[in-house]
Amino acid sequence: MEKGNNQPTAANIMQIGTGFWASKILLAAVNFQLFSLLAEKKTMSAQQIKTTLQLKCTDRSVYDFLDALAAFKFLDREGLLATARYSNSRDSDLFLDKNKPSYIGGILEMLNNRLYRFWGNLEEGLLTGLPQNEVKDGLESPFVMLYRDPEKLKEFINAMGGIQMGNFIAFAQQFDFSKYKTLTDAGGASGLLSVMVAKYQDHMTCTSFDLPAVESMANDNIQRFQLADRVKTTSGDFFSGPIPNGDVVVMGNILHDWNEEKKLILMKKAYDAIPFGGAFVAIENVIDDERRQNTFGLMMSLNMLIETGEGFDYTFADFNRWAKVVGFDSTSVVALAGSSSAAIAYK
């Protein structure tokens, strides 16, 4: 029988089922700092890479590793096998060279060092509803440990800021700030959202609000962009105290950490911090209402199960319902970079 276009195929099943193979190839390259090495050397042979990285596997395995990275468009290759020369692709050179400020590999390092093995316990998480990270073994929350180590905390905060930069820039350019003068970023971490808003909206004054441990990092970024006249920092805990007032209050990847009860508490605190006519903005991987398109948002929501047990990502319909409960007058949503959106509630 002639095979038609509508014949069943197992291709998608196998692509997803073996997806961790592809993931681990990239994560291993990041862990080896291969892209940083190639950014420095420009081009290298497989043998040079093998020697520099001290790989003890066969030459054939090295070829397979590097050629898989090339097939995935992470590397460029000229030649074949022993004669091949490898270099970074354009995207890899910009985003995966650890020596560039555009480096986003910090999140990939965390995926490799922590989440890769924890996701192996997804079934247990679904069966028990309990976190599957370090706390499963009776250890402290990884975030408690992060805040105890200034260097690791800085690396983590910068990594989070790096992967959010596209969203911050899109928000700063697309949101209508014409009616507003002040903004508070609650959970502002490295202060980059406030910096981007001030950079692109020269009438806005911004406050980055977070725990004391990250205030110096935010101040460093404010100084780097020379925006100290319009961007300030303040410290506090948004559960134990009020959120600083602002015409606009933003939370970036904050609500998804918590269960519905705590989401509502945070949204109420944001409501209390803005004047009538003000806006609350949640920048998240907002899932489409039909729950069919934003697969990254769905996977991120499962990651919250792994990390917190009760946290979850949500649809705009969910956000709209919570906004009504809190007392907001109306809502809207603005698509940002990739799978992220700004869910907006107006008072």
C-alpha positions, -999 to 999 in steps of 0.1 A, spaced: 0 0 0 14 34 -9 21 56 21 1 87 22 6 120 40 -19 110 67 -4 77 76 4 72 114 40 79 123 60 73 155 84 102 147 70 126 172 68 99 199 104 91 194 116 127 192 99 135 225 108 102 241 145 106 234 144 144 241 166 140 271 194 128 248 195 161 230 191 180 262 221 163 278 243 168 248 238 206 251 240 206 288 273 186 287 288 211 263 278 240 285 292 222 316 325 216 297 324 254 288 330 243 252 313 274 238 335 297 258 366 278 246 355 281 210 347 318 215 384 323 226 400 300 200 376 308 171 380 273 155 394 240 167 397 204 155 380 175 173 414 163 185 422 198 199 389 199 217 394 163 230 428 172 244 418 205 259 387 191 276 406 160 287 381 136 272 391 99 276 365 85 252 373 73 217 378 97 188 345 84 173 326 94 204 341 129 202 331 132 166 295 120 175 293 146 203 306 175 182 286 166 151 254 162 171 260 198 184 265 209 148 234 191 136 215 210 164 230 243 150 249 250 182 282 246 163 294 253 128 315 227 111 338 227 81 353 194 69 346 159 82 359 137 111 396 141 114 397 171 90 368 189 106 371 223 122 344 234 147 333 269 157 304 285 175 272 292 157 261 328 159 236 322 187 260 300 207 287 326 205 264 353 218 245 334 245 267 306 256 301 322 259 306 326 297 328 357 292 300 378 275 274 397 294 248 382 272 255 347 286 224 327 295 242 295 304 236 300 341 201 286 338 215 257 317 241 250 344 213 248 370 193 225 347 224 202 344 235 203 380 201 202 397 170 198 377 181 171 353 182 145 380 152 159 399 130 156 368 138 119 369 114 118 399 85 134 380 63 103 385 69 105 423 61 142 423 28 135 405 20 106 429 28 124 461 24 161 453 57 168 471 88 186 459 115 164 443 145 187 448 170 189 477 142 191 504 131 156 495 163 143 512 158 164 542 182 191 531 175 229 530 157 246 502 182 253 474 172 290 476 181 291 513 215 277 504 219 302 475 213 332 498 240 319 521 267 319 493 271 354 478 290 341 447 265 314 438 236 338 445 252 364 421 256 337 394 220 326 398 205 361 399 225 371 368 214 339 350 177 346 357 181 382 346 199 371 314 171 348 303 145 375 311 162 404 294 142 399 262 110 400 281 121 431 300 130 450 269 97 439 252 77 450 282 95 483 284 88 490 247 53 476 244 35 485 276 17 519 275 35 539 302 20 573 291 -4 574 321 22 565 347 53 580 364 65 553 389 71 516 389 79 490 416 94 457 406 84 434 435 110 406 435 132 427 413 164 406 419 192 422 398 171 453 390 172 447 352 135 452 346 135 486 364 167 495 345 151 486 311 119 505 318 139 536 328 161 532 298 133 531 273 108 554 292 127 585 302 98 598 322 96 568 345 111 564 380 115 529 392 121 509 424 136 474 425 123 457 457 137 424 470 155 407 499 186 425 513 210 399 499 204 410 463 203 447 468 240 452 460 236 433 427 207 456 416 228 487 425 257 474 404 234 471 374 218 505 381 253 521 381 264 501 350 235 516 330 241 551 347 204 553 358 209 560 395 189 592 391 157 573 382 162 538 395 165 530 433 165 498 454 147 490 486 148 458 507 120 438 523 99 406 521 66 410 502 49 384 525 58 400 558 53 436 548 38 459 522 50 463 487 64 498 480 39 521 463 41 526 425 17 535 397 27 502 382 37 471 402 54 443 384 62 407 394 84 387 371 83 349 375 70 353 411 34 342 411 42 308 397 62 299 428 31 297 450 -2 280 454 -35 298 446 -39 311 481 -5 328 482 -10 341 446 -41 359 458 -22 373 488 5 387 465 -20 401 441 -38 418 469 -6 434 482 1 447 446 -35 460 445 -29 479 478 4 494 465 -11 510 434 -34 540 431 -68 539 413 -59 539 376 -27 520 383 -17 486 370 -4 453 383 17 433 358 27 396 361 54 386 336 53 348 333 50 319 308 12 325 307 -4 293 293 -30 297 265 -66 293 278 -71 261 257 -39 247 272 -27 234 238 -1 258 225 23 270 252 40 237 259 70 255 276 45 271 301 30 237 308 65 222 314 75 252 336 44 245 356 55 209 362 89 223 371 72 242 399 58 208 411 94 195 412 107 227 430 78 236 453 51 210 453 23 235 452 34 262 427 21 263 392 20 284 360 -15 295 348 -36 307 320 -48 342 314 -83 330 323 -69 320 357 -53 354 361 -85 372 351 -105 352 377 -80 360 405 -79 397 395 -117 399 399 -115 383 433 -89 408 444 -109 437 431 -92 448 399 -114 465 374 -102 450 341 -74 429 326 -54 425 294 -25 404 282 5 414 260 28 388 243 65 393 251 95 373 240 92 335 233 66 318 255 63 347 280 35 373 283 26 402 305 -7 396 323 -20 430 333 -47 439 359 -59 475 362 -73 491 394 
